[in-house]
Amino acid sequence: MTSDAASPRIDPTAEVVDLCRDLLRIDTTNTGDNDTSVGERRAAEYVAEKLAEVGVESVLHESAPGRANVVARIPGTDPSRGALLVHGHLDVVPADADEWSVHPLSGELRDGYLWGRGAIDMKDFDAMVLAVVRHWQRTGVRPPRDIVLAYTADEEAGSDYGARFLVDNHRGLFDGCTEAIGEVGGFSYSVNDSQRLYLIETAEKGIDWLRLHAKGRPGHGSMVHDDNAVTALAEAVARIGRHRFPVVVTDTVRAFLTEVSDLLGVELDPDDPETAIAKLGPIANLIGATIRNTANPTRLSAGYKDNVIPGRATATIDCRSLPGQSELLERQLRELVGPDIAIEYIQRQPALETTFDGDLVEAMSAALRAEDPGARPVPYMLSGGTDAKAFSQLGIRCFGFAPLKLPADLNFSALFHGIDERVPVDGLQFGVRVLDRFLRTC
C-alpha cells in the first residue's frame, strides 16, 4: 500500500467534502450527444486513482471515446454470501452558469452547502462511497460480504454508454451480486423537530421517452394551407401536455402514504390520495408524480425558413409509466395524438418495484436510526429512473439508498436538474457515517 493507505488518521467525514468538491469541478456534462458530452473519462480516472491510492484495484471500461465506467470489488469476510452492488453515475445534466448564484463547476462552499452541478445528482453519493472505502482500506476494515463498486457514465441520457453497456458487455463484473443500492433514497423529510421520515426507494417509474412525427404538405408561408405538419404536431403536443392521466395507487405508494398519514394525523382516502400529498410541502411534487402516468413535452423541431411551410415536424415527450402500465400508457398516448401522428420510442425501460422487507432493509433502517434517533424509514417510489433499470436485468434487487439528513426548509426535489444545486455539508457527512454503519453490517 502507499503511504496514504497507511495513514488511519484521515477522517472520512472531512475527506468526503474534498472528494465531492473535486468531482464537482470535473465537467461531466451529458448532453445526450457523444460529440458534445465531456469529462466522464476524466472523472472515472479520478475515481480509479483515489481507489488505487489505498490499494483497491479497479477496471475502466470505455463504451465510446470519453465515455468511461469504473468497477471494483472489495472482498468480504464471507464469500458464500451474495455480493452487494453499490452504484453511482458520474455524468450530470447541462447547467447554464448565467442562471446560477455560483458557477456550476465551482464546487464552492457557501452557507454550509457545497454547490455545483451534480451536488445531489449524484456526485455526493459517489464521494460518500469513496470516502468510506478509503477509510476502510486505511484501517483494515472488511465488509461482511463482497462489495462491488460501479461508477458509471451516461445515466442522464438512458445509460446506453454506462450501466446498460456494462450489463450487455461485461456482466461478469457483477457475478454474485444479489442486491444493490444507488441514488435518490435515504434522504430525510422533516415531520417536526424530533421526527423525520427517511425515504428509501423501493420502486421507480418506467422511462418511455418518445418522439412524435407529423407530416404535411410543404408550401409557401403566404398561402392558405390546410395540411400543415406544424399545426398538426402542435395540436397533438397540446393535448398531451394538458392531459392528466388517471390516479393509480401502487403498493409502494400506498405504504408510503399510510406512514405519512399516521405521522401527520391526516386521514387517507384511497380514492383521493392527492389531498394527503398536498400536505407534504416540498416533496409533494415528487410524490404526486408517482400516482399516475405522466407525459411532458420537452422539445420541438420543425422548419428551415420563415416563409416555408415544412413537410415534417417532430416533438419529444418525456413519459414515465407506473409499474405494469407501459403498454397502457402507449394506448392512451395513441388515443391522444390521433391516427395521423407517428410515435417513435427513443428509450423504453421498465418500471421497477420491490418490497420493503428483508435483511438489507433492516440494515438500512438500523444505520439511519443509529445516526438519527428520530428517523422513521419508509418506502417510496421515485418518479424518475436510475441505473437500477439496467442492473435489475441481472436479477439484482435494487434500492435507492444515498442517505442525507436535510434541513427541514430545503426543497430537495427542486434541486434535481435545477439551478443552484447544492448539498448540505453536514448532510454529506451524515451520509458517510450512515453508509459506514450500513456497509459494515449488511
Disulfide bonds with the S-S distance in Angstrom:
none
